[in-house]
Every structure is written in structure tokens, then in C-alpha cells.
Amino acid sequence: MAAQDKTAVAVVTEEFVPLAEIMARNMERPGLRLCVLPYPLDTRPEPEVRQIALDFWEQLLESLGVPH
């Protein structure tokens, strides 16, 4: 992505941060930005997951460099 002058952000849950960092290094993208969501998501009630999405939306936009 960096070679194409594109901004990239990986969205992961807390549990997968170490794996995302290893994968980014292995793909020669050590500075890959992460948006880290709480873990787990799959066992939470839908309204709670929707609220998490709303809570992290601005952080994701900021990580992408989108003004708001």
C-alpha cells in the first residue's frame, strides 16, 4: 500500500494485535496503522457491537487521515 501512496489501516481486536504486528513486519509494512477494537466481538449482543462501531468510527477516520 505504501508503495502505491495509499493509506491503510488494519482493524483488529485486542487479541490479534501481536499477530497483526508480526504480519505487518513480515510484509515489510512495520508502520501499519492499527485500529484496535475490544475483544471478543462475536459473543457480544448486537446492540453492544453497534455501539463499539460508533465509538471507534472517529478513531478509524483519523487513522486514515480523513478530516471530520
VEXTI-60604 format. One record per residue (C-alpha): chain; residue number from 0; z, x, y. Coordinates in Angstrom, 3 decimals. Each point is the difference from the previous one (the first is absolute). Example, Ala and Ser with C-alpha at 12.3 -4.5 7.8 and 13.67 -1.06 7.14 Angstrom:
REM residues 2
+--------+-----+----------+----------+----------+
! chaine ! num !        Z !        X !        Y !
+--------+-----+----------+----------+----------+
!      A !   0 !    7.800 !   12.300 !   -4.500 !
!      A !   1 !   -0.660 !    1.370 !    3.440 !
+--------+-----+----------+----------+----------+
This chain:
REM residues 68
+--------+-----+----------+----------+----------+
! chaine ! num !        Z !        X !        Y !
+--------+-----+----------+----------+----------+
!      A !   0 !    0.000 !    0.000 !    0.000 !
!      A !   1 !    0.897 !    2.717 !    2.484 !
!      A !   2 !   -3.377 !    1.619 !   -0.572 !
!      A !   3 !   -1.633 !   -3.264 !    1.056 !
!      A !   4 !    2.224 !   -0.195 !    3.074 !
!      A !   5 !    1.638 !   -3.187 !   -1.287 !
!      A !   6 !    3.650 !   -0.930 !    0.158 !
!      A !   7 !    1.643 !   -0.821 !   -3.313 !
!      A !   8 !    3.423 !   -1.323 !   -0.870 !
!      A !   9 !    1.332 !   -0.483 !   -3.514 !
!      A !  10 !    2.260 !   -3.023 !   -0.396 !
!      A !  11 !    2.594 !    0.603 !   -2.719 !
!      A !  12 !    3.442 !   -1.180 !   -0.963 !
!      A !  13 !    3.006 !    2.322 !    0.188 !
!      A !  14 !   -0.173 !    0.688 !   -3.730 !
!      A !  15 !   -3.481 !    1.493 !    0.252 !
!      A !  16 !    0.385 !    2.287 !    3.028 !
!      A !  17 !    0.361 !    3.192 !   -2.102 !
!      A !  18 !   -3.108 !   -0.903 !   -2.019 !
!      A !  19 !   -2.002 !   -0.816 !    3.150 !
!      A !  20 !    0.983 !    3.362 !    1.523 !
!      A !  21 !   -1.021 !    1.886 !   -3.156 !
!      A !  22 !   -3.315 !   -1.834 !   -0.168 !
!      A !  23 !   -0.686 !    0.665 !    3.691 !
!      A !  24 !    0.635 !    3.730 !   -0.484 !
!      A !  25 !   -2.176 !    0.091 !   -3.116 !
!      A !  26 !   -2.809 !   -1.687 !    1.926 !
!      A !  27 !    0.415 !    2.534 !    2.830 !
!      A !  28 !    1.390 !   -2.634 !    2.359 !
!      A !  29 !    3.597 !    1.228 !    0.462 !
!      A !  30 !    0.321 !   -1.764 !    3.356 !
!      A !  31 !   -0.905 !   -3.417 !   -1.357 !
!      A !  32 !    1.989 !   -2.619 !    1.859 !
!      A !  33 !    2.167 !   -2.327 !   -2.047 !
!      A !  34 !    1.207 !   -3.478 !    0.800 !
!      A !  35 !    3.008 !   -0.412 !   -2.265 !
!      A !  36 !    1.054 !   -3.484 !   -1.049 !
!      A !  37 !    3.238 !   -0.924 !   -1.774 !
!      A !  38 !    0.093 !    0.126 !   -3.788 !
!      A !  39 !   -0.475 !   -2.134 !   -2.012 !
!      A !  40 !   -2.371 !   -2.612 !    1.371 !
!      A !  41 !   -1.108 !   -1.731 !   -3.197 !
!      A !  42 !    3.408 !   -1.508 !   -0.787 !
!      A !  43 !    0.720 !   -1.296 !    3.490 !
!      A !  44 !   -0.609 !   -3.626 !    0.949 !
!      A !  45 !   -3.283 !   -0.557 !    1.822 !
!      A !  46 !    1.649 !   -0.913 !    3.348 !
!      A !  47 !    1.868 !    3.330 !   -0.064 !
!      A !  48 !   -3.190 !    1.960 !   -0.742 !
!      A !  49 !   -1.761 !   -1.808 !    2.838 !
!      A !  50 !    2.820 !    0.954 !    2.355 !
!      A !  51 !   -0.226 !    3.630 !   -1.099 !
!      A !  52 !   -3.729 !   -0.101 !    0.792 !
!      A !  53 !    0.747 !   -1.351 !    3.465 !
!      A !  54 !    2.746 !    2.577 !    0.543 !
!      A !  55 !   -2.266 !    2.940 !   -0.897 !
!      A !  56 !   -3.242 !   -1.219 !    1.589 !
!      A !  57 !    0.547 !    1.790 !    3.326 !
!      A !  58 !    1.020 !    3.223 !   -1.749 !
!      A !  59 !   -3.241 !   -0.086 !   -1.979 !
!      A !  60 !   -2.063 !   -0.581 !    3.148 !
!      A !  61 !    1.769 !    2.893 !    1.736 !
!      A !  62 !   -0.671 !    2.251 !   -2.978 !
!      A !  63 !   -3.686 !   -0.852 !    0.310 !
!      A !  64 !    0.063 !    0.718 !    3.716 !
!      A !  65 !   -0.742 !   -3.592 !    0.968 !
!      A !  66 !    1.442 !   -0.922 !    3.394 !
!      A !  67 !    1.959 !   -3.232 !    0.105 !
+--------+-----+----------+----------+----------+
